[in-house]
């Protein structure tokens, strides 16, 4: 059984989605039901870096990483590394 990852106001959730052509990442406050920041692109590290920069503007520093059932490898790992390099803590 998979655990459901839930973001709070203090630690919103970074959710990722991978299509055949694009990568999508968004930071979501599940308690309020709103998306704080979203990014899309083809390069995982670049998506993570730009997402982290946008999150800094919204004063978000700590997050919970939700890989949406994908293996932590390749593009998903690149998004996480880019977000960490950009200053997000998880």
N, C-alpha and C positions, 0 to 999 in steps of 0.2 A: 504494500500500500504506500502510495506517495503522500508525503506531507505537503500541505498547502502553505506556501510562503505568503505572508501578509506583511505589508508595509504600514508603518505608523506615521504620525506627524513628525516624530523625532527622527525616525529612520525609515524614509520612504523606500519603496521597492523599485529596483532597476530591472525591468523586464525586457527580454530580447526576443526577437522573432527573425527567422531566417527564411527568405523565399529563395527561389532559384537564381534571382538576379540581384536582390538587394538585402541589406541588413537593416533592421529597425530596432531602435532601443528607446525606451521611455522610462522616466522616473515618475512613479505613481504614489500618491497618498491614498491608501485604501480606506482610511477612516473617513476622509472627506469625500472620497470617490472622484478625485480630480487628477488629471495628468499635469505635473509641474513642468516637465521639460521633455521634448522628444527630438530625435535625430534619425536620419536615414542616410545610407551611403553604401558603397561597394567595398570599402576598405575597413576592416574591423577596428583596427587601432585608431584610425582617423575618426570613426564614429564615436569611440570611447572618449577620445580627447575633446572633441567638440561638445559632447554631452556633458563632460565634467566642467568645461568652461561655462556652459549655460547654467549648470547647476550652481556654480559659485555665485553667479549673479542673483540667483534665487535664495542664496544663503543656505544651501544644502551641502553638508560635508560628509555625513554618515548615511550609508544606505544598506539595504539588504539586496543581495544579488540573486535574481530569479532567472535561471538558465532555461526555463520553460521546457524541461525534459530533454533538452539537447545535451550531448556529451560535452564536457568541459575540455574542448580540444579545437584547434584550428581557429576559425573565425570567431567563435564564442569566447574562446580564451583571449583572442586579440582585443575584443571589445573590453573585457575585464581588465587586461593589462593597460590599455589606453586610458580607461577611467581611473585606474590607480595612479598612473603617471600624471594625470590631470589634477589629482588632489583629492579624489573621493576615497573614503575609508570604508572598507568592508572586508 
